[in-house]
Amino acid sequence: MDNFQSDHKKKLIEKEWAALNSEIKKHNHLYHGLDQPEISDLEYDKIKLRLINLEKKYSFLENSKSILKKVGFQPSSNFKKVKHKLPMLSLNNAFNEHDVFEFINRIKRYLNLNEGQEIEIFSEPKIDGLSISLRYINGLFQQAITRGDGEFGEDVTENVRMVDNIPKILKNNFPSELEVRGEIFMEKNDFKTLNELNITIGEKVFSNPRNAAAGSIRQKDSNITKGRNLKFFAYAIGFSSSEIAKNQSELLYILKVLGFKTNELSKKTRNLKELDENFKNIEILRANLNYDIDGVVHKINDFKWQARLGNISNSPRWAIAQKLASEKAQTRIIAIDVQVGRTGAITPVARLSQVTVGGVVVSNATLHNEDEIKRKDIRVGDYVIIERAGDVIPHILEVIKEKRNDSSQKYIFPKECPSCKEPLIKPEKDAVIRCVNENNCESQLIEKIKHFISRDAMNIEGLGEKQIESFFKKGILNSILDIYNLYKFRKILVKEKGYGEKSIGNLLESIENSKNSYLDKFIFGLGIRYVGKKTSKILASNFNSIKEIIDNFDETIDQNGPDKILEIDQIGEKSLRELKVYFSNKFNINLINNLLNYLNPKPLQKTKVEGKLSGKKIVFTGTLRSISRAEAKNIAENNGGIVINSISKNVDYLIVGESPGSKKNKALEIGIKILSEDEWLSLINS
């Protein structure tokens, strides 16, 4: 494949990646935050599976900030919004023993440990419930906050008071202020009783115990919550005014002493063999438990090591959730449909005879791409084995070919886009068939609008999928620019199904508010390939306007290109190239200029870390002896330093390890101050 084809493929993949992240974020909020889902669980699972597969297949996506690593959901407006003193993080997933092995090896590399050194791991069943942080002042229960988006959660104190096994007064010795974190859940027998009652009285039937628990905590009437017989397992602390334990195993003992219920299946292990044995034991016991679990959480036991390891984005380096084996079922393929994504990717979907898998009714399963269909020889009418990967995502495991009808025929992938009827293409060595009619394909244009208004972009509320499609067909919303002219069509809008004067007013107000959104939201909303939320925020942190960013691009993007861009850490050549391509396109520049007639994206409010290296630009080269490169970078940033990748006259320090590369020679030429590893550590510790 030539460079053009390779670059084109990567651009398409990045664009699809951004669209999937935006869509999942939206539905996370609707489902978890508002209890008002717009799509079925299976439709959601299909979107999430596509994202997981993209990130597994294409390594260049791994450094991007994925929604799969994002914590929870945006808090709803039904409860008071409260900031956590310490963030509530989510967990990265492991799907097999190899993933756990790699997790432990990453820990050893980061801490610069010997390969054969054993590490104590504390393993706990991952309860499928609602994460809660409980605040105690002088031993008295004061406040309960949901995880929310990790930074802000919902104040659900009065409803949590109704959970009987949450202590209202702590026992024995305790810090003056303590946050205890854990999971509120509903036992299986209580879930069954609740649904049987709701069927009798004509009330909402919950799909699983987790949703029942979450819905119970978000009741406006605390008496309803009290009648749901919810339970709580404690497994961690947030803020504490004094130290209460030195490791996770000791912490769980202390929590029991204080009066909390902890999970009896939690166990400390010394090596991978013991960890795996414990995991398999929990897997065996799972079916007989009176509560749902969807995995086992493995944590580094030592709190000092946890502190050194720190966090990656919104997930800790020191913990991982290993998923339990999927449940399987047999069903039949009724039809195969194709869907057009925002990037033009054509995704086939199997329509199935409904079947229950792991307590969930499944009627759809993704087929990924044409190659997957050919490899498994999937045909309409086939009987298939499906599974829910990680007990969430449905996909076809295999075809039962002995049950195949003699008259069955191989599935023929469409040659035309189902939306715009333009020919579909499949770039060489690309598994994804695409519609490249980017600016005229209705499905792609609609998806671009959805992306621009999404919560992570311009956050315009009041435009649902059906409304966007309807307005598109009416010719009043054909591009993102048209959003800011919707006020001209108020008389038409009020006639739209689901709209009234109040809802139209709210929509127009939300559009008006978006005009003063932040620069990173605007950049992300443009949908530039290889420029997701993380890269958008990095750009906005280094520039004050979109025009300033555009002005920093030359004719070529290479080592001799714009200094300021290249000095920004975590923006690689691929992202730079795509930014160059985007800003070199007159259509895109005209779009931005027209948008700026309506919008005034605000510079990102920069949070400066004060320390011994405040404002200093630092480059590392060579192999460090005492600590890993990753830990060194983390230490530098925690002391206010700015770690970058390239040498220029603006660099303050070059930190040199063993076998340094060409950066040392360049630093000598320019006159950059060079420090050895020991000198740098002395500077930090002085």
C-alpha positions as CSV (number, residue, x, y, z in Angstrom):
1,M,0.0,0.0,0.0
2,D,1.4,3.4,-0.9
3,N,1.6,6.2,1.6
4,F,-1.5,8.0,0.3
5,Q,-3.6,4.9,0.7
6,S,-2.2,4.2,4.1
7,D,-2.8,7.8,5.3
8,H,-6.3,7.7,3.8
9,K,-7.1,4.5,5.7
10,K,-5.9,6.0,9.0
11,K,-7.8,9.2,8.5
12,L,-11.0,7.2,8.0
13,I,-10.4,5.0,11.1
14,E,-9.7,8.1,13.2
15,K,-12.9,9.8,12.1
16,E,-14.9,6.7,12.9
17,W,-13.2,6.4,16.2
18,A,-14.2,10.0,17.2
19,A,-17.9,9.4,16.1
20,L,-18.1,6.2,18.2
21,N,-16.7,8.0,21.2
22,S,-19.3,10.8,20.9
23,E,-22.2,8.4,20.4
24,I,-21.3,6.2,23.4
25,K,-20.8,9.3,25.6
26,K,-24.3,10.5,24.7
27,H,-26.0,7.2,25.5
28,N,-24.0,6.7,28.7
29,H,-25.6,9.9,30.0
30,L,-29.1,9.0,28.8
31,Y,-28.9,5.5,30.3
32,H,-26.9,6.0,33.5
33,G,-27.5,9.6,34.3
34,L,-31.2,10.1,33.3
35,D,-32.6,6.6,33.2
36,Q,-34.1,7.6,29.8
37,P,-32.3,5.5,27.1
38,E,-33.0,6.3,23.4
39,I,-31.7,3.0,22.1
40,S,-31.9,-0.6,23.2
41,D,-29.1,-2.2,25.2
42,L,-28.3,-4.3,22.1
43,E,-27.9,-1.2,19.9
44,Y,-25.6,0.3,22.5
45,D,-23.6,-2.9,22.7
46,K,-23.2,-2.9,18.9
47,I,-21.7,0.6,19.0
48,K,-19.4,-0.2,21.9
49,L,-18.2,-3.4,20.3
50,R,-17.1,-1.6,17.2
51,L,-15.1,0.8,19.3
52,I,-13.4,-2.0,21.2
53,N,-12.5,-3.8,18.0
54,L,-11.1,-0.6,16.4
55,E,-8.8,0.1,19.4
56,K,-7.7,-3.5,19.6
57,K,-6.9,-3.7,15.9
58,Y,-5.2,-0.3,15.3
59,S,-2.4,0.5,17.8
60,F,-2.2,4.1,16.7
61,L,-5.5,4.8,18.5
62,E,-4.3,3.6,21.9
63,N,-2.8,6.9,22.9
64,S,-6.0,8.7,22.4
65,K,-8.4,9.4,25.2
66,S,-11.1,6.8,24.6
67,I,-14.6,6.8,26.0
68,L,-13.9,3.2,27.1
69,K,-11.5,4.7,29.6
70,K,-13.9,7.5,30.6
71,V,-15.4,7.4,34.0
72,G,-19.2,7.1,34.4
73,F,-21.5,9.7,33.0
74,Q,-22.4,13.4,33.2
75,P,-24.5,14.0,36.4
76,S,-28.2,14.7,35.8
77,S,-29.9,17.9,36.9
78,N,-32.4,15.9,39.1
79,F,-29.9,16.0,42.0
80,K,-27.4,18.5,43.3
81,K,-24.1,18.4,41.5
82,V,-21.1,17.9,43.9
83,K,-17.4,17.8,43.2
84,H,-15.5,14.9,44.6
85,K,-12.5,15.8,46.8
86,L,-10.6,13.1,45.0
87,P,-11.7,11.8,41.6
88,M,-13.6,8.5,41.4
89,L,-11.7,6.6,38.6
90,S,-12.9,3.9,36.3
91,L,-10.9,0.7,35.4
92,N,-9.2,-0.6,32.3
93,N,-10.3,-4.1,31.3
94,A,-8.5,-7.4,30.9
95,F,-10.3,-10.1,28.9
96,N,-8.0,-13.0,29.5
97,E,-4.9,-14.2,31.4
98,H,-2.6,-12.7,28.9
99,D,-4.0,-9.2,29.5
100,V,-3.5,-9.7,33.2
101,F,0.1,-10.9,32.6
102,E,0.8,-7.7,30.5
103,F,-0.8,-5.6,33.3
104,I,1.7,-7.0,35.8
105,N,4.6,-6.6,33.4
106,R,3.7,-3.0,32.8
107,I,3.7,-2.4,36.6
108,K,7.2,-4.0,36.8
109,R,8.5,-1.9,33.9
110,Y,7.1,1.3,35.4
111,L,8.5,0.7,38.9
112,N,11.8,-0.6,37.3
113,L,11.4,-4.0,39.1
114,N,13.2,-7.2,38.2
115,E,11.2,-9.4,35.9
116,G,11.2,-12.3,38.4
117,Q,10.1,-10.1,41.4
118,E,6.8,-11.1,42.9
119,I,4.1,-8.5,43.5
120,E,1.3,-8.8,46.0
121,I,-2.1,-8.4,44.2
122,F,-5.4,-8.0,46.0
123,S,-8.3,-9.4,44.0
124,E,-12.0,-8.5,44.6
125,P,-15.2,-9.5,42.8
126,K,-16.4,-6.7,40.6
127,I,-20.0,-6.0,41.8
128,D,-22.4,-4.9,39.0
129,G,-24.0,-2.1,40.9
130,L,-23.9,1.7,41.4
131,S,-20.6,3.2,42.6
132,I,-21.0,5.5,45.6
133,S,-18.7,7.7,47.8
134,L,-19.8,8.1,51.4
135,R,-18.6,11.0,53.5
136,Y,-18.2,10.8,57.3
137,I,-17.4,13.7,59.6
138,N,-16.3,12.7,63.1
139,G,-17.8,9.3,62.5
140,L,-21.2,10.5,61.4
141,F,-22.6,9.9,57.9
142,Q,-23.0,13.3,56.2
143,Q,-23.2,12.8,52.4
144,A,-23.4,10.3,49.6
145,I,-22.3,11.1,46.0
146,T,-22.5,9.0,42.9
147,R,-19.5,8.5,40.7
148,G,-20.9,10.7,37.9
149,D,-18.2,11.7,35.5
150,G,-15.5,11.0,38.0
151,E,-15.0,14.7,39.0
152,F,-18.6,15.6,39.8
153,G,-21.4,13.3,41.0
154,E,-25.0,13.5,42.2
155,D,-25.9,14.2,45.9
156,V,-28.1,11.2,46.7
157,T,-27.7,11.4,50.5
158,E,-31.3,11.0,51.6
159,N,-31.9,8.0,49.4
160,V,-28.6,6.3,50.5
161,R,-29.7,6.8,54.2
162,M,-32.3,4.2,53.3
163,V,-29.7,1.5,52.6
164,D,-29.8,-0.5,55.9
165,N,-26.3,-2.0,55.9
166,I,-24.6,1.4,55.4
167,P,-23.5,2.5,58.9
168,K,-24.8,5.9,59.9
169,I,-22.2,6.0,62.8
170,L,-18.8,4.5,62.5
171,K,-17.4,2.2,65.1
172,N,-14.1,2.2,67.0
173,N,-11.3,4.6,65.9
174,F,-11.7,6.7,62.7
175,P,-10.3,9.8,61.0
176,S,-12.1,13.1,61.6
177,E,-13.0,13.1,57.9
178,L,-13.3,9.9,55.8
179,E,-14.7,9.0,52.4
180,V,-15.6,5.4,52.0
181,R,-16.3,4.1,48.5
182,G,-18.1,1.0,47.3
183,E,-21.0,-0.4,45.4
184,I,-24.7,-0.3,46.0
185,F,-26.5,-3.3,44.5
186,M,-29.7,-5.3,44.6
187,E,-29.6,-9.0,45.3
188,K,-31.1,-11.4,42.7
189,N,-34.0,-12.6,44.8
190,D,-35.0,-9.0,45.6
191,F,-34.7,-8.1,41.9
192,K,-37.0,-10.9,41.0
193,T,-39.6,-9.9,43.6
194,L,-39.5,-6.3,42.5
195,N,-40.1,-7.1,38.8
196,E,-42.9,-9.5,39.7
197,L,-44.6,-6.7,41.7
198,N,-44.1,-4.1,39.0
199,I,-45.7,-6.4,36.4
200,T,-48.7,-6.8,38.7
201,I,-49.2,-3.1,39.2
202,G,-48.2,-2.1,35.7
203,E,-45.0,-0.3,36.6
204,K,-41.6,-0.3,34.9
205,V,-39.8,-3.6,34.6
206,F,-36.0,-3.4,35.1
207,S,-33.7,-5.3,32.7
208,N,-31.2,-6.3,35.3
209,P,-30.4,-5.8,39.0
210,R,-27.8,-3.1,38.3
211,N,-30.4,-0.9,36.6
212,A,-32.9,-1.6,39.4
213,A,-30.3,-0.5,42.0
214,A,-29.5,2.7,40.0
215,G,-33.1,3.5,39.5
216,S,-33.9,3.0,43.2
217,I,-31.1,5.4,44.3
218,R,-32.4,8.1,41.9
219,Q,-36.0,8.1,43.2
220,K,-37.5,11.4,44.2
221,D,-39.3,9.6,47.1
222,S,-36.8,8.1,49.6
223,N,-39.5,5.8,50.9
224,I,-39.5,4.0,47.5
225,T,-35.7,3.5,47.9
226,K,-36.2,2.1,51.4
227,G,-38.6,-0.5,50.1
228,R,-36.1,-1.8,47.5
229,N,-33.8,-3.6,50.2
230,L,-30.6,-2.4,48.6
231,K,-27.1,-3.5,49.9
232,F,-23.6,-2.1,50.0
233,F,-20.1,-3.5,49.7
234,A,-17.2,-1.2,50.7
235,Y,-13.9,-1.7,48.9
236,A,-11.9,1.6,49.0
237,I,-11.5,5.1,50.5
238,G,-11.3,8.5,48.9
239,F,-10.2,11.4,51.0
240,S,-9.0,10.7,54.5
241,S,-7.8,13.2,57.1
242,S,-5.3,10.6,58.3
243,E,-3.8,7.3,57.2
244,I,-5.9,4.3,58.2
245,A,-4.1,1.5,56.3
246,K,-0.9,0.7,54.5
247,N,-2.3,-1.7,51.9
248,Q,-5.6,-2.9,50.4
249,S,-5.8,-6.1,52.5
250,E,-5.4,-4.1,55.7
251,L,-7.9,-1.5,54.5
252,L,-10.7,-4.1,54.0
253,Y,-10.1,-5.3,57.6
254,I,-10.3,-1.7,58.9
255,L,-13.5,-1.1,56.9
256,K,-15.1,-4.2,58.6
257,V,-14.0,-2.9,62.0
258,L,-15.6,0.5,61.2
259,G,-18.9,-1.3,60.5
260,F,-19.0,-1.8,56.7
261,K,-19.8,-5.0,54.9
262,T,-17.0,-6.1,52.6
263,N,-16.9,-9.0,50.1
264,E,-15.8,-12.2,51.6
265,L,-14.4,-13.5,48.3
266,S,-11.7,-10.8,48.3
267,K,-8.2,-12.3,48.6
268,K,-4.5,-11.4,48.5
269,T,-2.3,-13.3,46.1
270,R,1.5,-13.3,45.6
271,N,1.9,-14.1,42.0
272,L,0.2,-14.7,38.7
273,K,-0.5,-18.4,39.4
274,E,-2.3,-17.6,42.7
275,L,-4.2,-14.8,41.1
276,D,-5.4,-17.0,38.2
277,E,-6.5,-19.7,40.6
278,N,-8.5,-17.2,42.7
279,F,-10.1,-15.8,39.5
280,K,-11.2,-19.3,38.3
281,N,-12.6,-20.1,41.8
282,I,-14.7,-16.9,41.7
283,E,-15.8,-17.9,38.2
284,I,-17.1,-21.2,39.5
285,L,-18.9,-19.7,42.4
286,R,-20.5,-16.9,40.3
287,A,-23.6,-18.8,39.3
288,N,-24.5,-19.5,43.0
289,L,-24.0,-15.9,44.2
290,N,-27.1,-13.9,45.2
291,Y,-25.6,-10.8,43.5
292,D,-24.3,-10.0,40.0
293,I,-20.6,-9.7,39.3
294,D,-19.1,-9.0,35.9
295,G,-15.4,-9.6,36.7
296,V,-12.7,-9.5,39.2
297,V,-10.7,-6.4,40.1
298,H,-6.9,-6.9,40.6
299,K,-5.2,-4.2,42.6
300,I,-1.6,-3.7,43.6
301,N,-1.8,-4.3,47.3
302,D,0.8,-1.8,48.5
303,F,-0.5,1.8,48.8
304,K,3.0,3.2,48.4
305,W,3.4,1.5,45.1
306,Q,-0.1,2.7,44.1
307,A,1.0,6.2,44.8
308,R,4.1,5.8,42.7
309,L,2.1,4.3,39.8
310,G,-0.5,7.0,39.8
311,N,-3.2,7.3,37.1
312,I,-3.5,7.3,33.3
313,S,-6.2,9.7,32.2
314,N,-9.2,8.5,34.3
315,S,-7.9,5.1,35.2
316,P,-5.3,4.0,37.8
317,R,-2.2,2.2,36.6
318,W,-2.3,0.0,39.7
319,A,-5.6,-1.8,39.0
320,I,-7.4,-3.7,36.3
321,A,-10.8,-5.4,35.9
322,Q,-10.6,-8.9,34.5
323,K,-13.8,-9.9,32.8
324,L,-15.5,-13.2,33.4
325,A,-16.2,-15.7,30.6
326,S,-19.2,-14.8,28.4
327,E,-22.4,-16.7,28.3
328,K,-23.5,-18.3,25.0
329,A,-26.7,-19.1,23.3
330,Q,-28.0,-20.5,19.9
331,T,-30.3,-18.5,17.6
332,R,-31.0,-17.9,13.9
333,I,-30.0,-15.0,11.5
334,I,-33.2,-13.5,10.0
335,A,-31.5,-10.8,7.9
336,I,-28.3,-8.9,7.4
337,D,-28.4,-5.1,7.1
338,V,-25.7,-2.6,6.6
339,Q,-25.3,0.8,8.4
340,V,-23.3,3.9,7.3
341,G,-21.1,5.5,9.9
342,R,-19.9,9.1,10.2
343,T,-16.7,8.3,8.5
344,G,-18.5,6.4,5.7
345,A,-17.6,3.0,7.2
346,I,-20.2,0.3,6.2
347,T,-21.0,-2.0,9.1
348,P,-23.0,-5.1,8.6
349,V,-25.5,-6.1,11.3
350,A,-27.2,-9.5,11.8
351,R,-30.9,-9.4,12.7
352,L,-31.5,-12.4,15.0
353,S,-34.4,-14.4,16.3
354,Q,-34.7,-13.1,19.8
355,V,-32.8,-15.1,22.4
356,T,-31.8,-14.6,26.0
357,V,-28.1,-14.5,26.8
358,G,-27.1,-14.0,30.4
359,G,-30.5,-12.6,31.3
360,V,-30.6,-10.1,28.4
361,V,-32.7,-10.4,25.3
362,V,-30.6,-10.2,22.2
363,S,-32.0,-9.5,18.7
364,N,-29.0,-7.9,16.9
365,A,-25.3,-8.6,16.6
366,T,-22.5,-6.8,14.7
367,L,-20.7,-8.7,11.9
368,H,-17.9,-6.1,11.9
369,N,-17.0,-6.1,8.2
370,E,-17.1,-8.0,5.0
371,D,-13.9,-10.0,5.8
372,E,-15.5,-11.3,9.0
373,I,-18.6,-12.5,7.1
374,K,-16.4,-14.3,4.6
375,R,-14.1,-15.8,7.2
376,K,-17.0,-17.3,9.2
377,D,-19.1,-17.9,6.1
378,I,-22.1,-16.2,7.7
379,R,-25.4,-16.4,5.7
380,V,-29.0,-15.3,6.1
381,G,-31.0,-18.3,7.6
382,D,-27.9,-19.7,9.4
383,Y,-28.2,-21.0,13.0
384,V,-25.4,-19.5,15.0
385,I,-23.8,-19.5,18.5
386,I,-23.7,-16.0,19.9
387,E,-22.0,-14.7,23.1
388,R,-22.0,-11.5,25.1
389,A,-18.3,-10.6,25.4
390,G,-17.7,-9.4,28.9
391,D,-21.4,-10.2,29.5
392,V,-22.2,-7.0,27.6
393,I,-21.4,-7.1,23.9
394,P,-23.2,-9.6,21.6
395,H,-21.4,-11.1,18.6
396,I,-21.5,-14.3,16.5
397,L,-19.0,-16.8,17.8
398,E,-19.6,-19.5,15.1
399,V,-22.0,-20.8,12.5
400,I,-23.7,-24.2,13.1
401,K,-23.1,-25.4,9.5
402,E,-24.7,-28.8,10.0
403,K,-28.1,-27.0,10.5
404,R,-27.6,-25.0,7.3
405,N,-30.3,-25.2,4.6
406,D,-29.1,-26.7,1.3
407,S,-30.6,-23.7,-0.6
408,S,-28.6,-21.1,1.4
409,Q,-26.5,-18.7,-0.5
410,K,-23.3,-16.7,0.4
411,Y,-24.0,-13.2,1.5
412,I,-23.1,-10.6,-1.1
413,F,-21.9,-7.3,0.2
414,P,-23.7,-4.3,-1.4
415,K,-21.8,-2.4,-4.1
416,E,-23.6,0.9,-3.4
417,C,-23.9,3.0,-0.3
418,P,-27.5,2.4,1.1
419,S,-27.7,6.1,1.9
420,C,-26.4,8.0,-1.2
421,K,-26.2,5.1,-3.8
422,E,-22.6,6.0,-4.6
423,P,-20.2,3.1,-5.3
424,L,-18.5,1.7,-2.2
425,I,-14.7,1.3,-2.1
426,K,-12.4,-0.9,-0.1
427,P,-8.8,0.4,0.1
428,E,-6.1,-2.2,-0.3
429,K,-5.5,-4.2,2.9
430,D,-8.4,-2.4,4.6
431,A,-11.0,-4.5,6.3
432,V,-13.6,-1.7,6.1
433,I,-15.7,-0.9,3.0
434,R,-16.5,2.7,2.8
435,C,-18.6,5.4,1.1
436,V,-16.2,8.2,0.2
437,N,-19.0,10.6,-0.8
438,E,-18.1,12.6,2.3
439,N,-19.8,15.9,1.5
440,N,-22.9,14.6,-0.1
441,C,-23.9,11.3,1.7
442,E,-26.9,12.0,3.8
443,S,-25.9,9.5,6.5
444,Q,-22.5,10.9,6.9
445,L,-23.7,14.5,6.9
446,I,-26.2,13.7,9.6
447,E,-23.6,12.0,11.7
448,K,-21.3,15.0,11.4
449,I,-24.1,17.2,12.8
450,K,-24.6,14.7,15.7
451,H,-20.9,14.9,16.5
452,F,-20.8,18.7,16.5
453,I,-23.7,19.0,18.9
454,S,-22.6,16.2,21.1
455,R,-21.9,16.8,24.8
456,D,-18.1,16.5,24.4
457,A,-18.2,19.0,21.5
458,M,-20.6,22.0,21.5
459,N,-23.1,20.4,23.9
460,I,-26.3,21.6,22.2
461,E,-29.3,19.9,23.8
462,G,-32.7,19.5,22.3
463,L,-31.7,18.1,18.9
464,G,-32.4,14.4,18.9
465,E,-31.6,11.9,16.1
466,K,-35.1,12.0,14.7
467,Q,-35.3,15.8,14.7
468,I,-31.9,16.1,12.9
469,E,-33.0,13.6,10.2
470,S,-36.4,15.4,9.8
471,F,-34.7,18.9,9.6
472,F,-32.2,17.5,7.1
473,K,-35.0,16.2,4.8
474,K,-36.7,19.6,5.1
475,G,-33.5,21.3,3.9
476,I,-33.1,23.5,7.0
477,L,-30.2,21.6,8.6
478,N,-27.7,20.3,6.0
479,S,-24.5,21.2,7.8
480,I,-23.2,22.3,11.2
481,L,-23.3,25.9,10.1
482,D,-27.1,25.6,9.6
483,I,-27.4,25.0,13.3
484,Y,-26.9,28.7,14.0
485,N,-29.6,29.7,11.5
486,L,-32.3,27.5,13.0
487,Y,-33.9,30.5,14.8
488,K,-35.1,31.6,11.3
489,F,-37.3,28.5,11.1
490,R,-39.0,28.8,14.5
491,K,-42.5,28.6,12.9
492,I,-41.5,25.4,11.1
493,L,-39.8,23.9,14.3
494,V,-42.9,24.3,16.5
495,K,-44.9,22.1,14.1
496,E,-42.3,19.3,14.5
497,K,-43.4,16.3,16.5
498,G,-42.1,16.4,20.0
499,Y,-41.5,20.2,19.9
500,G,-43.5,23.0,21.5
501,E,-42.7,26.6,22.3
502,K,-40.9,25.7,25.5
503,S,-38.7,23.0,23.9
504,I,-37.9,25.2,20.9
505,G,-37.0,28.0,23.3
506,N,-34.7,25.6,25.3
507,L,-33.1,24.4,22.0
508,L,-32.4,28.0,20.8
509,E,-31.0,28.9,24.2
510,S,-28.7,25.9,24.1
511,I,-27.5,26.9,20.6
512,E,-26.9,30.5,21.9
513,N,-24.9,29.1,24.9
514,S,-22.7,27.1,22.6
515,K,-21.5,30.3,21.0
516,N,-19.3,30.9,24.0
517,S,-18.0,27.3,24.4
518,Y,-14.4,26.6,25.0
519,L,-11.8,26.2,22.3
520,D,-11.1,22.5,22.9
521,K,-14.8,21.7,22.4
522,F,-14.9,23.6,19.2
523,I,-11.8,21.9,17.8
524,F,-13.2,18.5,18.8
525,G,-16.5,19.3,17.2
526,L,-14.9,19.9,13.8
527,G,-14.2,16.2,13.6
528,I,-10.6,16.4,12.4
529,R,-9.1,13.0,11.9
530,Y,-6.6,12.0,14.5
531,V,-7.8,14.9,16.7
532,G,-9.9,13.5,19.5
533,K,-10.8,15.0,22.8
534,K,-7.3,14.6,24.2
535,T,-5.5,16.2,21.3
536,S,-8.1,19.0,21.1
537,K,-7.5,19.8,24.8
538,I,-3.7,19.8,24.3
539,L,-4.0,22.2,21.3
540,A,-6.4,24.5,23.3
541,S,-4.0,24.5,26.2
542,N,-1.2,25.8,24.0
543,F,-3.1,28.3,21.8
544,N,-5.6,31.0,22.5
545,S,-7.7,30.7,19.3
546,I,-8.4,28.5,16.3
547,K,-6.8,31.1,14.0
548,E,-3.6,31.0,16.0
549,I,-3.5,27.3,15.5
550,I,-4.1,27.6,11.8
551,D,-1.3,30.2,11.5
552,N,1.2,27.8,13.0
553,F,1.1,25.4,10.0
554,D,3.5,25.7,7.1
555,E,3.5,24.0,3.7
556,T,5.2,20.9,5.2
557,I,4.9,19.2,8.5
558,D,8.3,17.8,9.4
559,Q,11.1,18.3,11.9
560,N,11.7,21.8,10.3
561,G,8.0,22.8,10.6
562,P,6.4,25.1,13.1
563,D,8.3,25.0,16.4
564,K,5.5,25.7,18.7
565,I,3.4,22.8,17.4
566,L,6.2,20.3,17.4
567,E,7.2,21.2,21.0
568,I,3.8,20.1,22.3
569,D,4.0,16.7,23.9
570,Q,1.6,13.9,22.8
571,I,0.8,15.4,19.4
572,G,2.4,13.0,17.0
573,E,3.3,13.4,13.3
574,K,0.0,11.7,12.2
575,S,-2.1,14.2,14.1
576,L,0.0,17.1,12.8
577,R,-0.4,15.8,9.2
578,E,-4.1,15.6,9.6
579,L,-4.3,19.1,11.0
580,K,-2.3,20.3,8.1
581,V,-4.6,18.5,5.6
582,Y,-7.7,19.9,7.3
583,F,-6.4,23.5,7.5
584,S,-5.1,23.4,3.9
585,N,-8.6,22.7,2.6
586,K,-10.4,25.9,1.5
587,F,-13.8,24.4,2.2
588,N,-12.8,23.7,5.9
589,I,-11.3,27.2,6.3
590,N,-14.4,28.8,4.9
591,L,-16.5,26.7,7.2
592,I,-14.5,27.8,10.3
593,N,-14.6,31.5,9.2
594,N,-18.3,31.3,8.8
595,L,-18.7,29.6,12.1
596,L,-16.6,32.3,13.8
597,N,-19.2,34.8,12.6
598,Y,-21.5,33.2,15.2
599,L,-19.1,31.7,17.7
600,N,-16.4,33.0,20.0
601,P,-14.6,29.9,21.4
602,K,-13.0,30.8,24.7
603,P,-9.4,30.0,25.5
604,L,-9.0,27.0,27.7
605,Q,-8.6,27.9,31.4
606,K,-5.1,26.6,32.1
607,T,-4.3,24.9,35.4
608,K,-0.7,25.4,36.4
609,V,1.1,23.0,38.7
610,E,3.4,24.9,40.9
611,G,6.7,23.2,41.8
612,K,10.4,23.2,41.5
613,L,10.1,22.9,37.7
614,S,7.2,25.3,37.1
615,G,7.1,26.3,33.5
616,K,10.4,24.5,32.6
617,K,10.4,22.5,29.4
618,I,12.1,19.2,29.8
619,V,13.3,16.5,27.3
620,F,14.4,13.0,28.3
621,T,16.8,10.8,26.3
622,G,18.5,7.5,26.9
623,T,17.7,4.7,29.4
624,L,17.2,5.8,33.0
625,R,18.7,3.6,35.6
626,S,16.7,4.0,38.8
627,I,13.2,4.7,37.5
628,S,11.3,4.2,34.3
629,R,10.9,6.9,31.7
630,A,7.1,6.9,32.4
631,E,7.6,7.5,36.1
632,A,10.2,10.2,35.4
633,K,7.8,12.0,33.2
634,N,5.1,11.8,35.8
635,I,7.4,13.2,38.5
636,A,8.4,16.1,36.2
637,E,4.8,17.1,35.5
638,N,3.9,16.8,39.2
639,N,6.6,19.4,39.9
640,G,5.2,21.8,37.3
641,G,7.5,20.8,34.4
642,I,6.4,20.5,30.8
643,V,7.7,17.3,29.2
644,I,8.2,17.5,25.4
645,N,9.7,15.2,22.8
646,S,11.9,17.4,20.6
647,I,15.0,19.6,21.2
648,S,14.7,23.3,20.4
649,K,16.1,26.5,21.8
650,N,13.1,26.8,24.1
651,V,14.0,23.6,26.1
652,D,15.3,24.3,29.6
653,Y,16.7,20.8,30.6
654,L,17.8,17.7,28.7
655,I,17.9,14.7,31.1
656,V,20.4,12.2,29.9
657,G,20.3,8.5,30.7
658,E,22.4,5.6,29.4
659,S,23.0,5.4,25.7
660,P,21.6,8.8,24.7
661,G,20.6,9.5,21.2
662,S,21.1,12.4,18.8
663,K,19.2,14.7,21.1
664,K,22.3,15.1,23.3
665,N,24.4,16.3,20.4
666,K,21.7,18.7,19.3
667,A,21.4,20.0,22.8
668,L,25.2,20.6,23.0
669,E,25.0,22.5,19.7
670,I,22.2,24.8,20.9
671,G,23.5,25.2,24.4
672,I,20.7,23.4,26.3
673,K,21.5,22.6,30.0
674,I,22.2,18.9,30.2
675,L,21.6,17.0,33.5
676,S,22.5,13.4,34.4
677,E,19.9,11.2,36.0
678,D,21.4,11.7,39.4
679,E,21.7,15.5,38.9
680,W,18.0,15.6,37.9
681,L,16.8,13.6,40.9
682,S,18.9,15.8,43.2
683,L,17.2,18.9,41.6
684,I,13.8,17.3,42.3
685,N,14.6,16.3,45.8
686,S,16.5,19.4,46.9
